[in-house]
Amino acid sequence: MRTGELFDLLRDGRPWTRAQLAEATGLARSTITARIDTLMRLGLVAPFGGARSTGGRPPALFAINPTAKLVVGIDVGATHARAALTDLNGTILGEVDAQIAVADGPEPVLAWVVESVRDLVAAGNRPIEDLAAIGIGLPGPVEHSTGRPINPPIMPGWDRYDVPGHLQEQYPVPVLVDNDVNIMALGERRRHLRDVDDLVLIKVATGIGAGIVSGGVLQRGAQGTAGDLGHVRVPGADDILCRCGNTGCLEAVAAGPALAAAVRAQGESAETGGDVVELVRAGSQPAMAVVRQAGRDIGEVVATMVNLINPSVVVIGGQVAGAGEHLLAGIRESVYHRSLPLATEHLRIVTSRAGGEAAVLGASALAIEHVLSPEVVEAASEALAAADAEAEAAGA
Ligand SMILES: [Zn+2]
């Protein structure tokens, strides 16, 4: 077992003694001591304070050191952006947000990101060298292996733009890019559903998409487009044209703009999904009926997902989730009607609790998972060993 894998054990957050680590890994105590020493020099592990007082020398305890490094999680939405500085536990240390349009193109948006990272780290009274990684969520499809957006419909100028390369000109750290719905799923899980290994987060806003966690792992699919369910065809909507050029798409009948149009047709005034949510909260019967029907349409597609991947929790997030029970009731109606009894027996369908913070928390989690992964920790410990060997050779 290598240093990176040993560190993986310590990631449970509990303090460990050398003897416990030796027993858990089968490694010799001397090997454990050398590897803990390496992890302490990397700052990732620190002695743990809770020593016993009952006679004799207390066994030394070691635990992960969450304050060793910092990451910044960034959520770029259609018309707003938010950035949060966190430690390696995902605890938010500072936040900034701005009204900025993703449609303005990558240069102004990424200039804001560069400035926000610098400001957040400075406000945390930490040197920029403590920044270990940046996680960023974008409102469109992202090729996971390169971090480049691919044909994003609401992001003119961003197609195949090298987002990591641009940010790394300023900050020479790993930059992880994903779509907004995937990071929301990670953030919701990290904050409120840590023990849930199978969940789906459905974002209902200007578009509709899903982030899928299966067996504890975010599922991106071959190209990174898994969960893009906004353009699945729903029954009975063949005459409705979608912005993608097809007809009858889920997004064309149940996303924010479609709901606003349906409410306007009933004589109410609404421009966005947010306006519809306001009307629901104010008790508008037509708005409630429109939202409930949207819930049924979304539920048709969610029922298929439930049958395919058997999640234990379906989380509804995004602006339209603000309509709460009116939306959930429609979704439940379709899902329980259309899914197998065994799949729905313990299924929970809930609204997001992390809300507006889900995305930055998830972007931070994306960065933390990378920084603390066994491969990255192993590479850092090998680099340290190589530097030691070089120093020794130079001194000899
Ligand atoms: Zn479509």
Boltz pocket constraint, residues with backbone or C-beta under 6 A from the ligand:
constraints:
  - pocket:
      binder: B
      contacts: [[A, 230], [A, 231], [A, 242], [A, 243], [A, 244], [A, 245], [A, 246], [A, 249], [A, 251], [A, 252]]
      max_distance: 6.0
